[in-house]
Amino acid sequence: MTQVISIHPVTRIEGHARIDIHLDDSGQVSDARLHIDALRGFEQFVVGRPAEEIPRIVSRICGVCPWMHHLAAAKAIDGCFAVTPPPAGNLLRELCHVLAHIHDKILHFFFLASPDFIFEPDSDFSVRNIMGLVRREPGLAAEVVRMRQLSLMMLERIAGKAVHPVAAVVGGFAKPMTGEERQGLLADGRILLDFACRALRYAKEKVFCRFADEESALNPITTGFLGTVDGQGNLRFYEGLLRLMRADSSVTAFAAPDYASHLSEWVEPWSTAKMVYASAWNEGFSLDPDAPRGIYRVNTLARLNVCDRIATPLAQAELEAFRARFGRPAQGTLLAHWARLIELVYACERVLELLADERITGPLIRTPAEPRAGRGIGHVEAPRGTLIHDYTTDDNGCIVRANLIVGTTHNIAPMNMNVRRAAANLAVKATADAMFLNRIEMAVRAYDP
């Protein structure tokens, strides 16, 4: 008789999920599936709402990364109403977006992921958590909390609210930045950059050295990747072209409004969450980890794979060292954690670049807009991957259609492949112990879903 081992809930992720491992009559793994049960329904209940309300509504999709939904929606509504924010408004939006990346990356690496490597994966779960880190390295833990708070407080000073923001409005930003605010933010940005560099050094010494054995145990999958770059191929978080890379390194670039020509959505009968695949590859869709079709990944590792370079010096040096060691594209699932800290360095450097731009304190922060019928597609890179908001409005400027593809949605298919590969490779039996089950969870945690 077929038996199912359930890991419920999957721990230390930003949401709710269950893993079901199916065993055949001999006790061998026949399948493994990641189930995401939450139904948010935003695509339906925003229909009929005035478009200018949407950036405030969709920020409630996620309490951890509300800025990403806020800004992707704002960009999409700009498109619906055919307006372009002035330089100061656009720079303020990007500054908030990059700052939101900083606190999110600190949260995921230190609070959610690092306990698996600072402690042994088979150590007791009562120790293998953030409180265990506090007890083992109290100085580091205290600084991690202070740095995450600092980035959030910087957001609050710029926009009034760090969580569930309201500052991005149709055509730009709600309030200008003063010269005095800019100087204070520059000083705090330097503190964050210093911490990011030290965090990466710490991880190289204490964390990443354990990746090789764990990656071998998980047996990584081979996929393509999707991320955002500028016209010169530099890594970008806020705006740019989408670049789709095959596992053989060949790439295709396209603008976000053309996403439907390159990506298609799919729902498996056993899942309540939609999946996305690269329909542009003309190979269909398959979750078989030994013969995947149409599968790509987004998130930190994907962005480092698809970009040609990083335009900030410290992050670029780290990218070069990373590629010298792991190649391009790097496929190891756990390498997403390493990529996350390289992106943390980049985000801090980018904050300083944006604050150094004199235009950011300009008084003109918003372009007037009038409600109209139209369609707008906005995209940003969320910490969890490429985020797309697609809205259509009627003559009154109210929403008649909405489609969202969030970072985790892109990754549901590869996460399922990773779970199945890890379960089979770890030889899970009906008597599977906590160590085996935690290692399967580790494959999911790498995606920060």
Secondary structure, 3 states (H helix, E strand, C coil): CCEEEEECCCCCCCCCCEEEEEECCCCCEEEEEEECCCCCCHHHHCCCCEHHHHHHHHHHHCCCCHHHHHHHHHHHHHHHCCCCCCHHHHHHHHHHHHHHHHHHHHHHHHHHHCHHHHCCCCCCCCCCCHHHHHHHCHHHHHHHHHHHHHHHHHHHHHHCCCCCCCCEECCEECCCCCHHHHHHHHHHHHHHHHHHHHHHHHHHHHCHHHHHHHHHHHCCCCCEEEEEECCCCEECCCCCEEEEECCCCCEEEECHHHHHHCCEEECCCCCCCCEEECHHHCCCCECCCCCCECCEECCHHHHHHHCCECCCHHHHHHHHHHHHHHCCCCCCCCHHHHHHHHHHHHHHHHHHHHHHCHHHHCCCCECCCCCCCEEEEEEEEECCEEEEEEEEECCCCEEEEEEEECHHHHHHHHHHHHHHHHHHHCCCCCCCCHHHHHHHHHHHHCCCC
